[in-house]
Amino acid sequence: QVRLGESWGGLVQTGGSLRLSCVASRNLRNYDNMGWFRSAPGKERELVARQTDRGNVQYGDSVKGRFTISVDHAKNTVYLQMNNLQPEDSATYYCKLQRTGALAQIYDYWGQGTQVTVSS
């Protein structure tokens, strides 16, 4: 089973930037899509950004134009560049990989999460 390690969360002021990294223990080309989700107290976990193995990208409405997902296959790493951070972006950010099995089963793999806190 793949292991995911997120890093580079932290505390940043409003308007600042962070780049999160998610290193996978297996080749990312084995997965159909790679993405970032976030969870804040009292809120449901929501999609931040997702990229398919064909390069199609989807962003959550609240981060469009500010966040960018990218994938480095040579390093088996998924990045999330976050610019112009706002207090409402404060959350635990989770990396997720997804693949489809031979019988169309969906397998999701989650990282342990990294905390992002944006101070006002």
C-alpha positions as CSV (number, residue, x, y, z in Angstrom):
1,Q,0.0,0.0,0.0
2,V,1.3,3.4,-0.9
3,R,2.4,5.8,1.9
4,L,1.9,9.5,1.6
5,G,3.9,12.1,3.4
6,E,2.7,15.7,3.4
7,S,4.9,18.5,4.5
8,W,5.5,22.3,4.6
9,G,2.4,23.4,6.2
10,G,2.7,26.1,8.8
11,L,1.7,29.5,10.0
12,V,1.6,32.4,7.5
13,Q,0.1,35.9,7.5
14,T,-2.8,36.9,5.3
15,G,-1.7,37.4,1.7
16,G,1.3,35.1,2.2
17,S,2.2,31.9,0.3
18,L,3.0,28.3,1.1
19,R,3.9,25.3,-1.0
20,L,2.7,21.9,0.3
21,S,4.4,18.7,-0.8
22,C,3.1,15.2,-0.8
23,V,5.7,12.5,-1.4
24,A,4.4,9.1,-2.4
25,S,6.2,5.8,-1.7
26,R,5.1,4.4,-5.1
27,N,5.1,5.6,-8.7
28,L,2.4,8.2,-9.2
29,R,1.7,6.9,-12.7
30,N,-0.1,4.0,-11.0
31,Y,-2.9,6.3,-9.9
32,D,-5.8,7.8,-11.8
33,N,-5.8,11.1,-10.0
34,M,-3.9,13.0,-7.3
35,G,-5.3,15.8,-5.2
36,W,-5.5,17.9,-2.1
37,F,-8.4,18.2,0.2
38,R,-8.8,20.2,3.4
39,S,-10.7,20.0,6.6
40,A,-11.5,22.7,9.1
41,P,-13.3,22.4,12.5
42,G,-17.0,22.4,12.0
43,K,-16.7,22.1,8.2
44,E,-16.9,19.1,5.9
45,R,-13.8,18.0,4.1
46,E,-13.6,19.8,0.7
47,L,-11.8,19.4,-2.5
48,V,-9.0,21.9,-3.0
49,A,-7.4,20.7,-6.2
50,R,-7.2,17.5,-8.2
51,Q,-5.2,16.4,-11.3
52,T,-5.9,13.3,-13.3
53,D,-3.4,11.1,-14.9
54,R,-4.3,12.7,-18.2
55,G,-3.4,16.2,-16.8
56,N,-7.0,17.5,-16.3
57,V,-7.2,19.8,-13.3
58,Q,-10.0,20.8,-11.1
59,Y,-10.0,23.4,-8.3
60,G,-12.4,24.2,-5.5
61,D,-14.3,27.4,-6.2
62,S,-12.8,29.2,-3.2
63,V,-9.2,28.7,-4.3
64,K,-9.4,29.2,-8.1
65,G,-6.9,31.7,-9.2
66,R,-4.9,31.5,-6.0
67,F,-3.8,27.8,-5.7
68,T,-2.0,25.6,-8.2
69,I,-1.5,21.9,-8.2
70,S,1.4,20.3,-9.9
71,V,3.0,16.8,-10.1
72,D,6.6,15.8,-10.4
73,H,6.6,12.2,-11.5
74,A,10.4,11.9,-11.3
75,K,10.1,12.6,-7.6
76,N,6.7,11.0,-7.0
77,T,5.6,14.2,-5.5
78,V,2.4,16.3,-5.7
79,Y,2.6,20.0,-4.9
80,L,0.1,22.6,-3.9
81,Q,1.2,26.2,-4.4
82,M,-1.0,28.4,-2.3
83,N,-0.8,32.2,-2.9
84,N,-2.7,35.1,-1.4
85,L,-3.7,33.0,1.6
86,Q,-6.7,34.1,3.6
87,P,-7.8,33.2,7.2
88,E,-10.5,31.0,5.7
89,D,-7.9,28.8,4.1
90,S,-6.8,27.7,7.6
91,A,-7.3,23.9,7.7
92,T,-5.6,20.6,7.8
93,Y,-4.6,19.8,4.2
94,Y,-4.6,16.2,3.1
95,C,-3.1,14.6,0.0
96,K,-5.1,11.9,-1.7
97,L,-4.4,9.4,-4.4
98,Q,-7.0,7.4,-6.2
99,R,-6.9,4.4,-8.5
100,T,-9.5,2.2,-10.1
101,G,-9.2,-1.6,-9.8
102,A,-9.7,-4.2,-12.4
103,L,-13.3,-4.5,-11.4
104,A,-13.9,-0.8,-11.3
105,Q,-13.4,-0.6,-7.6
106,I,-12.2,2.8,-6.3
107,Y,-9.3,2.8,-4.0
108,D,-8.5,6.0,-2.1
109,Y,-5.2,6.6,-0.2
110,W,-4.9,9.5,2.2
111,G,-1.9,11.2,3.8
112,Q,-1.8,12.1,7.5
113,G,-2.4,15.8,6.9
114,T,-0.5,19.0,7.4
115,Q,-1.8,22.0,9.2
116,V,-2.0,25.4,7.6
117,T,-2.9,28.4,9.7
118,V,-3.3,31.9,8.2
119,S,-3.3,34.8,10.7
120,S,-5.2,37.9,10.1
